[in-house]
Amino acid sequence: MYDVKNEQIILEHGSINKGIIAVASGKGGVGKSTVTVNLATALAKLDYKVGIIDADVRGFSVPRILGVTDKPKAVSESEIIPPEVKGIKVISMGSFVGENEAVIWRAPLLGGALEQFFKDVRWGELDYLLLDLPPGTGDMPLNIMQKVPHAQTLVVTTPQVTATKVAGRIGAMAEKMEHDVLGVVENMAYYKCQECGNKDYIFGENGGQNLADFMETELLGQLPLISEVRRRSDSGQPIVFDDPEADISKEFIKIAKKLAEKKGGFDENLKPLSLKK
């Protein structure tokens, strides 16, 4: 789907300079897509060129959260200009079908969509490409780890045991596939009372740290449970862009800075992988 030259990913219609970040979760409902979009906006705030592939083909939500209203434009049968919002380029199945339409595809077609999103989209020169994966360890996450070995996984979880234990399977799959894990982001870590400032750990405490320890990786950040984030996501106004001085926006930017500090570039010797026996 791409080549690697001089530590750069070379696409059919563009390049990636620093990283491909696959945002994963063990189960749905942990805010993975909201984290993906706000991390993308935080990286853009730091003056990086960013793109998003909404790889959750059946359960796409990135267009709504980012506020995408334009449709992709076809230049030819093999070149698509993606919509762009606040400097972030994005491609999603939601750009081609209605928000309430079902996408009933089997695994081979899902892999074909992923390949088309890489090969046929005019990405231009990017620093980071974020992939919003479907939850779990199904076909699309497996395809990413097999076909895009230069991607690194970022795991999103909530603190409760039922979420962290399931998310641990992502780590087990990554280890089996010799796939790098960037770290863990704990979402909905706590609720902070706006009047008294007390923190209520509604879903439990230290779940993200426990998961990071289990996966032998870093806990990159803890994001509070805030209704304003949900409201802005529903209305297509990512809080990092809309209210950059909010505490949670600063936390997203702190996580983005940690990601940006990690060594960039791509290993030319790394090839697509297969499952270990």
Secondary structure, 3 states (H helix, E strand, C coil): CCEEECCEEEECCEEEEEEEEEEECCCCCCCHHHHHHHHHHHHHHCCCCEEEEECCCCCCCHHHHHCCCCCCEEEECCEEECCEECCEEEEEHHHCCCCCCCCCCCHHHHHHHHHHHHHCECCEEEEEEEEECCCCCCHHHHHHHHHCCCEEEEEEECCCHHHHHHHHHHHHHHHHCCCCEEEEEECCCCEECCCCCCEECCCCCCHHHHHHHHHCCCEEEECCCCHHHHHHHHCCCCHHHHCCCCHHHHHHHHHHHHHHHCCCCCCCCCCCCCCCC
